[in-house]
Amino acid sequence: MASIYNNYSSDTICAIATAMSDAGIGIIRVSGSDAVDICDKIFVSPKKQHTLKDHEANTIKYGFVCDGDTIIDEVMISFMKGPYSYTREDVIEINSHGGMLIMNQIMELLIKNGCRLAEPGEFTKRAFLNGRIDLTKAEAIMDIISAQNNFALESSRMQLQGKISDCIKDIRKKIIYEMAFIESALDDPENYDLTGYPEKLDGIVDNLSEEIRKLVDSANEGKIRKDGIRTVIVGKPNAGKSSLLNALTGDERAIVTNIAGTTRDIIEETVRLGDIILHVIDTAGIRDTDDVIEKIGVDKAKKAVEEAELVLYILDSTDVFSDEDKEIASLCKDKKTIVLLNKNDLENDIKITDDIVRMHFSEPDDKELPIISTSLLKGDGLDDLKAAVSDLFLNGEIAPKQEIYITNLRHKDLLEKALESLSLVKDSISKNISEDFYTIDLTSAYEFLGEIIGEEIGDDLVEEIFSKFCMGK
């Protein structure tokens, strides 16, 4: 980590930390060893004195940002002295009026007087490199900013509080204890006895693997709760697909008519169903057609089904279950699918029932296929749809069932690698391989876990992670 930080240690950086739009207040953040000296050159008190160097830490000072004798803006300046700041460096925050023109003028003054424009995420990167936070907490900060629902926000808060970090450190502590014991026994066999130790280690590895496996198992649900479910709406033309999209969004997002084939292309929307996010794609009606444009839409619809995590298959319950319906059902094979029998308000015209769907869609005795009766014209059935999605993806549980969820794919991948390393330890034990080989795979597991919290990490990965941050964070 030192090699990365050496590139930046002599620089004082600045960036606009608030949204890049006109607002009542804008904040410009400055961090580095020269933060106070640089800001003192452009800040004057009401008595026209440059007194920022005498500014007491953790207080706010009123005055003006000036370019020579020209007042640029009336501001409040706060000073946080390192190491008691976000970056553990001296940090100045200039609270100006929020206009983009005024903030850019202040930025130009700072750069002219010695600052460098910060890279995306560089303030948080410095907090990490200076040891204020570990990598999981740094990633949690970005997740808090981008959270789309309550679960994602709460999960990110837990991560920022160190729940995941503490769990990983505890597992690593147990692993390194066994590594140290083996090395000590091999170096000093007179005082450390390895008799019966392989059997003991086997049980320890089982316990460690179970702890890691629980974290890995939480990843799928954690990803769904955080990122949402890629969902596609399919069905024949005029079955009610666009009506469903409009009902989910609460808006006339798609054109609804009784003319078949109105939707020619895919329409994408993100909707919230309870505390679950659905990334919904409304597709063209799937049918045989000679219309070149409509056929392109049908091909896109079929491709969308292939890539979907959830298929909402809408049937017009007043129509017969046709060959086209059978083709759509075949496309949904091996996909998590919910069937919606639409137009139930036309009771006297119902031709498709649950039994008919099961007969054509799956095995007759398959009771797992969720089938919901709806009248999308009236909004009936949406609560049942919400419950069905929850049953399919969250086992019916909307509230979080545990404190820690893995929502970061990088973390999941490293946990799986650590799990594989521990399985190799068990394999060595079962084959009666010498104890000195155990430490090889124990070390690998220890290092994979260390990558999660940033204790075993290369320069390139640090750059990649922080490049995804917004400017000023």
BAGU-389115 format. One record per residue (C-alpha): residue in one letter; residue number from 0; chain; x, y, z. Coordinates in pm, 1 decimal, padded with zeros to 6 digits, m for minus. Each point is the difference from the previous one (the first is absolute). Layout:
# residues N
  residuo  num  cadena        xx        yy        zz
        A  NUM       A         X         Y         Z
...
This chain:
# residues 473
  residuo  num  cadena        xx        yy        zz
        M    0       A   00000.0   00000.0   00000.0
        A    1       A   00292.0   00231.7   00062.9
        S    2       A   00090.3  m00004.8  m00370.4
        I    3       A  m00344.1   00135.6  m00089.6
        Y    4       A   00000.7   00267.0   00264.9
        N    5       A   00343.4   00130.7  m00091.2
        N    6       A  m00144.9   00127.3  m00327.7
        Y    7       A  m00243.2   00222.6   00186.7
        S    8       A   00153.6   00078.4   00338.7
        S    9       A   00145.1   00334.4  m00107.8
        D   10       A  m00314.2   00115.8  m00179.8
        T   11       A  m00279.4   00207.6   00145.9
        I   12       A  m00321.5  m00085.4  m00180.8
        C   13       A  m00333.3   00175.2  m00047.4
        A   14       A  m00340.0  m00085.8  m00143.6
        I   15       A  m00364.4   00104.2   00010.5
        A   16       A  m00158.1  m00235.8   00252.7
        T   17       A  m00366.7   00083.0  m00060.2
        A   18       A  m00218.6  m00075.1  m00300.9
        M   19       A   00104.3   00164.3  m00325.1
        S   20       A  m00307.6   00221.7  m00030.5
        D   21       A  m00128.3   00336.6   00114.1
        A   22       A  m00092.6  m00011.5   00369.9
        G   23       A  m00021.0   00217.3   00308.0
        I   24       A   00331.4  m00123.7   00139.5
        G   25       A   00301.7  m00161.3  m00162.0
        I   26       A   00294.0  m00162.6   00179.2
        I   27       A   00355.7  m00011.0  m00131.9
        R   28       A   00233.4  m00238.4   00179.6
        V   29       A   00378.4   00049.0   00027.3
        S   30       A   00236.1  m00259.0   00152.8
        G   31       A   00376.1  m00015.5   00044.4
        S   32       A   00294.8   00140.6   00188.3
        D   33       A  m00033.5   00340.6  m00171.5
        A   34       A  m00378.7   00027.0   00032.1
        V   35       A   00011.0   00280.4   00258.0
        D   36       A   00275.4   00197.8  m00175.1
        I   37       A  m00173.2  m00015.2  m00339.5
        C   38       A  m00344.4   00090.9   00133.4
        D   39       A   00150.9   00281.8   00208.6
        K   40       A   00115.1   00166.1  m00322.1
        I   41       A  m00356.2   00033.3  m00129.8
        F   42       A  m00198.7   00042.2   00323.6
        V   43       A  m00033.5   00327.9   00189.2
        S   44       A  m00187.7   00085.1   00316.3
        P   45       A  m00260.4   00282.3   00016.5
        K   46       A   00291.5   00219.1   00112.6
        K   47       A   00179.6  m00089.7  m00325.5
        Q   48       A   00267.7  m00203.5   00178.4
        H   49       A   00151.4  m00333.4  m00099.8
        T   50       A  m00045.3  m00176.6   00333.6
        L   51       A  m00082.1  m00355.7  m00101.7
        K   52       A   00334.8  m00126.7   00134.9
        D   53       A  m00117.3   00106.0   00344.3
        H   54       A  m00331.6  m00177.1  m00047.5
        E   55       A  m00070.5  m00244.9   00282.1
        A   56       A  m00065.4  m00357.3  m00115.2
        N   57       A  m00357.2  m00134.1  m00008.7
        T   58       A  m00158.5   00345.5  m00018.4
        I   59       A  m00160.2   00204.7  m00275.4
        K   60       A   00120.0   00340.6  m00112.9
        Y   61       A  m00197.8   00262.6  m00192.9
        G   62       A   00155.0   00211.5  m00272.2
        F   63       A   00053.2   00043.5  m00373.8
        V   64       A   00180.3  m00179.6  m00280.7
        C   65       A   00191.8   00260.3  m00195.3
        D   66       A   00205.7   00014.0  m00316.1
        G   67       A   00231.2   00282.6   00093.3
        D   68       A  m00226.3   00291.6   00092.3
        T   69       A  m00303.2  m00152.5  m00173.2
        I   70       A  m00251.9  m00179.4   00220.5
        I   71       A  m00107.2  m00324.8  m00162.7
        D   72       A  m00248.7  m00120.7   00263.6
        E   73       A  m00110.6   00025.6   00360.8
        V   74       A   00086.9  m00332.0   00167.7
        M   75       A   00029.6  m00205.0   00317.2
        I   76       A   00321.3  m00199.4   00037.8
        S   77       A   00045.7  m00299.2   00228.2
        F   78       A   00338.9  m00142.5   00094.4
        M   79       A   00063.7  m00359.9   00112.5
        K   80       A   00358.9  m00061.4   00100.5
        G   81       A   00160.6  m00334.8  m00075.7
        P   82       A  m00006.5  m00268.8   00116.4
        Y   83       A  m00348.7   00082.5   00129.7
        S   84       A  m00157.6   00041.0  m00343.9
        Y   85       A  m00154.8  m00211.4  m00275.5
        T   86       A   00334.2  m00051.9  m00176.2
        R   87       A   00221.3   00028.2   00314.2
        E   88       A   00155.0   00301.4  m00172.4
        D   89       A  m00076.4   00368.2   00053.6
        V   90       A  m00341.0   00053.0  m00160.9
        I   91       A  m00165.8   00330.7  m00088.2
        E   92       A  m00362.7   00015.0  m00114.0
        I   93       A  m00119.7   00318.8  m00166.8
        N   94       A  m00376.5   00051.1   00028.3
        S   95       A  m00088.6   00237.4  m00281.9
        H   96       A  m00317.6   00082.3  m00189.4
        G   97       A  m00094.0  m00296.4  m00214.2
        G   98       A   00012.9   00144.1  m00351.0
        M   99       A   00222.5  m00195.2  m00237.9
        L  100       A   00164.8   00315.2  m00133.6
        I  101       A   00095.2   00124.2   00347.0
        M  102       A   00132.6  m00338.1   00113.2
        N  103       A   00205.3  m00040.9  m00315.9
        Q  104       A   00154.9   00343.5   00055.4
        I  105       A   00101.7  m00103.0   00353.8
        M  106       A   00141.7  m00325.9  m00135.8
        E  107       A   00205.6   00190.8  m00256.6
        L  108       A   00140.3   00219.8   00279.0
        L  109       A   00097.6  m00303.4   00208.1
        I  110       A   00174.1  m00167.1  m00293.5
        K  111       A   00176.7   00325.7  m00091.8
        N  112       A   00134.4   00021.2   00356.3
        G  113       A   00136.2  m00354.8   00019.2
        C  114       A  m00278.8  m00258.7   00020.8
        R  115       A  m00042.4  m00290.5  m00236.6
        L  116       A  m00344.4  m00110.6  m00117.9
        A  117       A  m00086.1  m00318.9   00189.4
        E  118       A  m00057.7  m00324.6  m00185.9
        P  119       A  m00332.7  m00184.1   00048.4
        G  120       A  m00005.8  m00149.6   00349.9
        E  121       A   00339.4   00140.9   00093.7
        F  122       A  m00112.6   00139.8   00337.3
        T  123       A  m00129.4  m00342.6   00102.3
        K  124       A   00309.5  m00162.5  m00149.3
        R  125       A   00216.1   00214.2   00229.5
        A  126       A  m00218.6  m00098.3   00295.7
        F  127       A   00070.3  m00364.2  m00090.3
        L  128       A   00371.5   00042.7  m00069.1
        N  129       A   00044.5   00197.8   00322.5
        G  130       A  m00161.1  m00281.2   00199.8
        R  131       A  m00317.5   00179.2   00104.1
        I  132       A  m00227.2  m00257.0  m00170.1
        D  133       A   00051.5  m00341.5  m00154.9
        L  134       A  m00108.0  m00092.3  m00351.8
        T  135       A  m00342.5  m00136.9   00095.5
        K  136       A  m00084.4   00329.6   00170.0
        A  137       A   00124.0   00197.1  m00300.4
        E  138       A  m00225.7  m00204.4  m00228.2
        A  139       A  m00288.5   00046.0   00244.8
        I  140       A   00027.7   00378.2  m00037.0
        M  141       A  m00059.4  m00026.7  m00374.0
        D  142       A  m00285.8  m00244.5   00057.5
        I  143       A  m00167.1   00241.5   00243.1
        I  144       A   00011.4   00272.8  m00264.1
        S  145       A  m00149.6  m00226.1  m00269.2
        A  146       A  m00250.3  m00193.6   00218.3
        Q  147       A  m00336.2  m00042.3  m00173.2
        N  148       A  m00203.3  m00151.1   00284.5
        N  149       A  m00010.1  m00031.6   00377.9
        F  150       A   00172.2  m00339.4   00004.0
        A  151       A   00292.1   00121.2  m00210.8
        L  152       A   00036.1   00303.7   00224.9
        E  153       A  m00014.7  m00199.7   00324.0
        S  154       A   00238.1  m00266.2  m00133.8
        S  155       A   00248.5   00270.9  m00098.9
        R  156       A  m00030.1   00159.0   00344.5
        M  157       A   00079.8  m00334.8   00162.5
        Q  158       A   00302.5  m00034.9  m00226.2
        L  159       A   00114.6   00354.3   00080.4
        Q  160       A  m00031.1  m00077.9   00371.9
        G  161       A   00245.9  m00284.8  m00051.4
        K  162       A  m00232.3  m00302.2   00029.6
        I  163       A   00147.7  m00177.1  m00302.5
        S  164       A   00351.8   00114.0   00081.6
        D  165       A  m00025.7  m00130.1   00358.7
        C  166       A  m00133.0  m00334.4  m00122.6
        I  167       A   00283.2  m00040.6  m00253.7
        K  168       A   00264.4   00102.8   00253.5
        D  169       A  m00133.3  m00254.0   00249.9
        I  170       A   00022.2  m00283.0  m00255.8
        R  171       A   00352.0   00108.5  m00102.0
        K  172       A   00103.5   00008.0   00366.6
        K  173       A  m00106.7  m00362.9   00041.0
        I  174       A   00180.6  m00104.3  m00318.7
        I  175       A   00327.8   00171.2   00089.1
        Y  176       A  m00007.8  m00159.3   00345.9
        E  177       A   00001.7  m00345.8  m00161.8
        M  178       A   00271.4   00105.3  m00245.3
        A  179       A   00215.2   00122.2   00286.7
        F  180       A  m00056.9  m00319.0   00200.2
        I  181       A   00103.8  m00221.4  m00293.1
        E  182       A   00313.1   00205.6  m00068.4
        S  183       A   00091.9  m00003.7   00370.6
        A  184       A  m00049.4  m00377.6   00020.0
        L  185       A   00215.1  m00060.2  m00305.5
        D  186       A   00275.8   00229.6   00130.8
        D  187       A  m00016.3  m00120.4   00361.4
        P  188       A  m00141.4  m00356.8   00010.8
        E  189       A   00125.6  m00052.8   00356.7
        N  190       A  m00244.1   00258.7   00139.7
        Y  191       A  m00286.3  m00025.5  m00250.0
        D  192       A  m00164.2  m00337.5  m00062.3
        L  193       A  m00184.2  m00056.9  m00327.6
        T  194       A  m00141.3  m00336.6   00105.4
        G  195       A  m00370.5   00001.2  m00080.6
        Y  196       A   00021.1   00353.7  m00134.5
        P  197       A  m00116.2  m00080.1  m00358.7
        E  198       A  m00333.5  m00129.0   00137.4
        K  199       A  m00035.7   00311.0   00218.1
        L  200       A   00085.3   00227.7  m00293.6
        D  201       A  m00256.3  m00179.9  m00214.8
        G  202       A  m00274.4   00103.9   00242.1
        I  203       A   00132.9   00356.2   00020.4
        V  204       A   00001.8   00028.7  m00379.3
        D  205       A  m00360.0  m00129.3  m00007.5
        N  206       A  m00105.3   00278.0   00237.5
        L  207       A   00189.2   00265.8  m00194.7
        S  208       A  m00147.3  m00124.6  m00327.3
        E  209       A  m00349.2   00017.8   00144.9
        E  210       A   00054.3   00361.9   00104.9
        I  211       A   00120.2   00091.6  m00348.3
        R  212       A  m00273.1  m00203.8  m00171.0
        K  213       A  m00269.8   00193.5   00185.4
        L  214       A   00147.1   00321.8  m00137.0
        V  215       A   00014.7  m00143.3  m00352.9
        D  216       A  m00359.1  m00126.3   00026.2
        S  217       A  m00114.5   00348.3   00099.8
        A  218       A   00145.7   00146.1  m00320.7
        N  219       A  m00278.1  m00102.6  m00238.5
        E  220       A  m00272.5   00141.1   00220.6
        G  221       A   00215.8   00300.0   00083.0
        K  222       A   00050.9   00077.8  m00368.6
        I  223       A  m00373.3  m00029.2  m00067.6
        R  224       A  m00088.0   00227.1   00290.3
        K  225       A   00265.3   00253.2  m00094.5
        D  226       A   00008.3   00002.0  m00380.7
        G  227       A  m00344.4  m00130.5  m00091.0
        I  228       A  m00126.8  m00268.8  m00235.6
        R  229       A   00031.9   00012.1  m00378.2
        T  230       A  m00361.0  m00058.7  m00101.4
        V  231       A  m00162.1  m00045.8  m00341.2
        I  232       A  m00370.6   00019.2  m00084.1
        V  233       A  m00103.5  m00239.4  m00278.9
        G  234       A  m00319.1  m00115.2  m00164.1
        K  235       A  m00194.9   00014.9  m00321.9
        P  236       A  m00101.0   00338.0  m00141.2
        N  237       A  m00284.1   00168.7   00188.1
        A  238       A   00027.9  m00229.9   00303.1
        G  239       A   00062.0   00292.6   00234.1
        K  240       A   00378.8   00034.0   00014.1
        S  241       A   00002.5   00378.0  m00035.2
        S  242       A  m00287.0   00025.4   00249.0
        L  243       A   00213.3  m00189.2   00253.3
        L  244       A   00295.5   00233.1  m00056.0
        N  245       A  m00224.1   00302.3   00046.8
        A  246       A  m00152.9  m00152.5   00314.8
        L  247       A   00345.9  m00068.4   00147.4
        T  248       A   00133.8   00347.0  m00078.8
        G  249       A  m00320.5   00182.6   00086.9
        D  250       A   00036.4   00189.2  m00327.4
        E  251       A  m00109.7  m00023.1  m00361.4
        R  252       A   00347.4  m00117.1  m00098.0
        A  253       A  m00115.6  m00224.6  m00286.5
        I  254       A  m00271.4   00046.9  m00261.2
        V  255       A  m00305.5  m00214.4   00074.6
        T  256       A  m00256.5  m00070.9  m00274.6
        N  257       A  m00210.7  m00293.2  m00111.1
        I  258       A   00205.1  m00015.1  m00318.6
        A  259       A   00239.7  m00296.6   00002.6
        G  260       A   00368.6   00073.4  m00056.6
        T  261       A   00008.4   00354.2   00141.0
        T  262       A   00334.1  m00057.0   00175.2
        R  263       A   00268.0  m00048.2  m00265.4
        D  264       A   00313.4   00042.3   00214.6
        I  265       A   00099.7  m00063.4   00359.7
        I  266       A  m00075.7   00256.3   00271.5
        E  267       A   00209.5  m00001.2   00317.7
        E  268       A  m00104.1   00134.0   00340.4
        T  269       A   00118.4  m00042.8   00359.5
        V  270       A  m00286.4  m00047.9   00246.3
        R  271       A  m00025.4  m00072.3   00370.3
        L  272       A  m00221.3  m00289.9   00107.3
        G  273       A  m00005.8   00035.9   00377.9
        D  274       A   00368.1   00005.5   00092.0
        I  275       A   00101.9  m00195.1  m00310.2
        I  276       A   00130.7   00174.9  m00309.9
        L  277       A  m00107.6  m00133.9  m00339.8
        H  278       A   00185.7   00108.8  m00312.0
        V  279       A  m00292.1  m00059.8  m00233.9
        I  280       A   00011.0  m00047.5  m00376.1
        D  281       A  m00329.9   00015.7  m00187.7
        T  282       A   00038.9  m00187.2  m00327.4
        A  283       A  m00177.8  m00025.2  m00330.3
        G  284       A  m00273.9  m00262.3  m00013.5
        I  285       A   00148.6  m00333.6  m00104.0
        R  286       A  m00171.8  m00141.0  m00307.4
        D  287       A   00070.4  m00095.8  m00361.1
        T  288       A  m00006.3   00314.4  m00211.9
        D  289       A   00093.8   00117.4  m00347.5
        D  290       A   00050.0   00356.4   00122.7
        V  291       A   00377.9   00059.1  m00018.2
        I  292       A   00005.4   00256.2   00282.1
        E  293       A  m00223.5  m00206.5   00228.4
        K  294       A   00213.1  m00309.4  m00067.6
        I  295       A   00309.0   00188.2   00125.6
        G  296       A  m00194.4   00079.4   00317.9
        V  297       A  m00097.1  m00367.0   00039.3
        D  298       A   00363.4  m00109.0  m00035.9
        K  299       A   00101.6   00254.7   00265.2
        A  300       A  m00273.3  m00134.2   00227.5
        K  301       A   00133.9  m00355.2  m00030.8
        K  302       A   00353.6   00117.4   00076.4
        A  303       A  m00128.1   00192.8   00304.0
        V  304       A  m00155.4  m00321.2   00134.5
        E  305       A   00335.0  m00177.6  m00029.9
        E  306       A   00171.4   00268.2   00209.8
        A  307       A  m00278.8   00046.6   00256.1
        E  308       A   00008.5  m00107.1   00365.0
        L  309       A  m00380.6   00016.0   00020.7
        V  310       A  m00264.1  m00041.7  m00271.4
        L  311       A  m00348.6   00145.5   00041.3
        Y  312       A  m00205.5  m00194.9  m00255.2
        I  313       A  m00337.9   00163.1  m00069.9
        L  314       A  m00284.9  m00198.1  m00153.0
        D  315       A  m00331.0   00138.4  m00118.3
        S  316       A  m00229.0  m00229.7   00197.2
        T  317       A  m00286.0   00069.9  m00243.4
        D  318       A   00196.6  m00151.4  m00289.1
        V  319       A   00093.4  m00361.9  m00067.3
        F  320       A   00343.1  m00139.6   00090.6
        S  321       A   00148.6   00010.1  m00350.2
        D  322       A   00308.7  m00140.4  m00167.2
        E  323       A   00159.9   00342.7   00044.8
        D  324       A  m00067.0  m00025.5   00375.1
        K  325       A   00165.9  m00341.9   00001.2
        E  326       A   00305.7   00147.2  m00174.3
        I  327       A   00023.5   00276.2   00260.6
        A  328       A  m00032.4  m00259.2   00277.0
        S  329       A   00291.5  m00193.7  m00150.7
        L  330       A   00210.9   00317.6   00004.8
        C  331       A  m00062.9   00027.0   00375.9
        K  332       A   00134.1  m00350.4   00067.8
        D  333       A   00256.1   00000.9   00285.2
        K  334       A  m00085.6   00365.3   00076.6
        K  335       A  m00162.6   00126.0   00316.3
        T  336       A  m00341.8   00082.5  m00139.2
        I  337       A  m00324.3   00146.3   00129.5
        V  338       A  m00310.2  m00043.8  m00218.1
        L  339       A  m00262.4   00273.6   00008.9
        L  340       A  m00346.9  m00094.0  m00128.6
        N  341       A  m00124.9   00341.2  m00104.2
        K  342       A  m00349.8   00141.1  m00060.0
        N  343       A  m00168.0  m00190.1   00283.8
        D  344       A  m00260.6   00277.0   00011.8
        L  345       A  m00152.5  m00160.4  m00311.9
        E  346       A  m00117.6  m00302.0   00201.0
        N  347       A  m00244.3  m00130.5  m00259.2
        D  348       A   00271.5  m00017.6  m00266.6
        I  349       A   00271.8  m00190.2   00195.0
        K  350       A   00154.8  m00277.3  m00212.5
        I  351       A   00341.8  m00050.7   00167.3
        T  352       A   00013.1  m00134.1   00356.4
        D  353       A   00282.9  m00098.5   00234.2
        D  354       A  m00035.5  m00366.4  m00099.1
        I  355       A   00027.1   00080.6  m00370.7
        V  356       A   00316.5   00203.6   00061.6
        R  357       A   00160.2  m00278.4   00201.0
        M  358       A  m00094.5  m00253.2  m00265.3
        H  359       A   00175.4   00191.1  m00276.1
        F  360       A   00266.8   00189.6   00190.1
        S  361       A   00142.5  m00271.6   00223.0
        E  362       A  m00068.6  m00342.5   00140.3
        P  363       A  m00365.5  m00035.9   00110.8
        D  364       A   00100.6  m00066.6   00360.4
        D  365       A   00236.2   00299.5   00016.3
        K  366       A  m00151.4   00215.4   00273.8
        E  367       A   00303.5   00228.6   00027.2
        L  368       A  m00084.1   00221.4  m00298.7
        P  369       A  m00151.6   00321.8   00139.9
        I  370       A  m00321.8   00085.5  m00186.7
        I  371       A  m00175.1   00327.3   00082.4
        S  372       A  m00342.9   00111.7  m00109.1
        T  373       A   00006.9   00368.4  m00098.1
        S  374       A  m00198.0   00283.1  m00146.5
        L  375       A   00271.6   00242.9  m00092.6
        L  376       A  m00262.9   00242.3  m00123.6
        K  377       A  m00120.4   00026.8   00361.6
        G  378       A   00336.7  m00058.9   00168.7
        D  379       A  m00108.8  m00331.2   00154.8
        G  380       A   00267.3  m00258.4   00080.9
        L  381       A   00302.3   00224.2   00063.3
        D  382       A   00014.7  m00093.8   00369.7
        D  383       A  m00002.3  m00368.4  m00097.9
        L  384       A   00279.3   00070.7  m00249.3
        K  385       A   00207.0   00166.1   00273.2
        A  386       A  m00047.4  m00305.0   00225.6
        A  387       A   00091.6  m00239.0  m00282.8
        V  388       A   00324.5   00185.9  m00077.7
        S  389       A   00088.4  m00006.6   00369.4
        D  390       A  m00068.4  m00375.3   00017.2
        L  391       A   00217.0  m00070.2  m00304.5
        F  392       A   00300.7   00208.7   00097.4
        L  393       A  m00013.6   00067.7   00374.7
        N  394       A  m00187.2  m00301.7   00131.8
        G  395       A  m00287.8   00228.4   00085.6
        E  396       A   00210.7   00214.7   00232.2
        I  397       A  m00006.0   00372.8  m00071.8
        A  398       A   00184.3   00101.2   00318.7
        P  399       A   00369.5  m00092.4   00023.9
        K  400       A   00054.3  m00330.3   00181.4
        Q  401       A   00358.1   00055.3   00103.9
        E  402       A   00232.3   00281.7   00084.9
        I  403       A   00264.2  m00050.0  m00267.0
        Y  404       A  m00067.2  m00035.9  m00370.6
        I  405       A   00268.1  m00017.7  m00267.1
        T  406       A  m00107.9   00238.8  m00275.3
        N  407       A   00334.5   00051.0  m00173.6
        L  408       A   00095.4  m00248.6  m00274.3
        R  409       A   00370.2   00056.5   00069.6
        H  410       A  m00054.0  m00110.8   00358.2
        K  411       A  m00199.8  m00306.6  m00107.6
        D  412       A   00269.5  m00108.2  m00246.8
        L  413       A   00274.8   00027.1   00263.3
        L  414       A  m00208.5  m00185.2   00259.6
        E  415       A  m00052.4  m00284.3  m00247.3
        K  416       A   00375.0  m00013.2  m00067.4
        A  417       A   00069.2  m00012.2   00375.1
        L  418       A  m00255.5  m00279.8   00031.6
        E  419       A   00173.5  m00194.8  m00276.4
        S  420       A   00336.9   00041.4   00174.8
        L  421       A  m00145.3  m00137.6   00322.6
        S  422       A  m00143.8  m00296.2  m00189.8
        L  423       A   00354.4  m00074.4  m00122.5
        V  424       A   00114.4  m00004.9   00363.7
        K  425       A  m00264.7  m00262.4   00075.3
        D  426       A   00109.5  m00194.7  m00307.0
        S  427       A   00360.0  m00001.0   00125.5
        I  428       A  m00114.2  m00120.5   00341.4
        S  429       A  m00206.1  m00284.8  m00150.2
        K  430       A   00301.5  m00113.4  m00203.9
        N  431       A   00232.6   00010.8   00304.5
        I  432       A   00227.2   00252.4  m00168.4
        S  433       A   00270.4   00155.1   00218.7
        E  434       A  m00108.9   00286.6   00228.2
        D  435       A   00232.2   00250.8  m00166.2
        F  436       A  m00222.8  m00012.4  m00310.3
        Y  437       A  m00301.0   00119.4   00202.3
        T  438       A   00149.8   00346.0   00037.9
        I  439       A   00017.9   00050.0  m00378.3
        D  440       A  m00378.0  m00008.5  m00043.1
        L  441       A  m00066.9   00161.9   00336.7
        T  442       A   00218.5   00289.0  m00115.5
        S  443       A  m00195.8   00025.9  m00326.2
        A  444       A  m00330.0   00017.1   00190.0
        Y  445       A   00146.9   00261.8   00233.4
        E  446       A   00117.5   00213.3  m00293.8
        F  447       A  m00329.1  m00024.3  m00192.3
        L  448       A  m00184.9   00122.1   00307.4
        G  449       A   00259.0   00274.7   00041.2
        E  450       A  m00078.7   00127.3  m00350.6
        I  451       A  m00357.9   00066.6   00110.1
        I  452       A   00106.0   00247.7   00267.9
        G  453       A   00297.3   00132.4  m00195.3
        E  454       A   00285.8  m00153.1   00197.4
        E  455       A   00113.5  m00211.2  m00295.0
        I  456       A  m00061.6   00211.5  m00308.0
        G  457       A   00182.5   00130.2  m00304.3
        D  458       A   00025.4   00352.8  m00138.6
        D  459       A  m00209.4  m00074.9  m00309.2
        L  460       A  m00299.9  m00121.4   00201.5
        V  461       A   00009.1   00307.0   00225.1
        E  462       A  m00002.1   00224.2  m00307.6
        E  463       A  m00289.0  m00194.5  m00154.3
        I  464       A  m00215.4   00009.4   00313.4
        F  465       A   00039.8   00370.4   00069.4
        S  466       A  m00039.9   00099.4  m00365.7
        K  467       A  m00368.5  m00092.1   00036.1
        F  468       A  m00053.7   00264.8   00267.8
        C  469       A  m00153.0   00338.7  m00073.5
        M  470       A   00215.7   00310.8  m00013.1
        G  471       A   00047.7   00168.3   00338.1
        K  472       A  m00045.0  m00318.1   00204.7
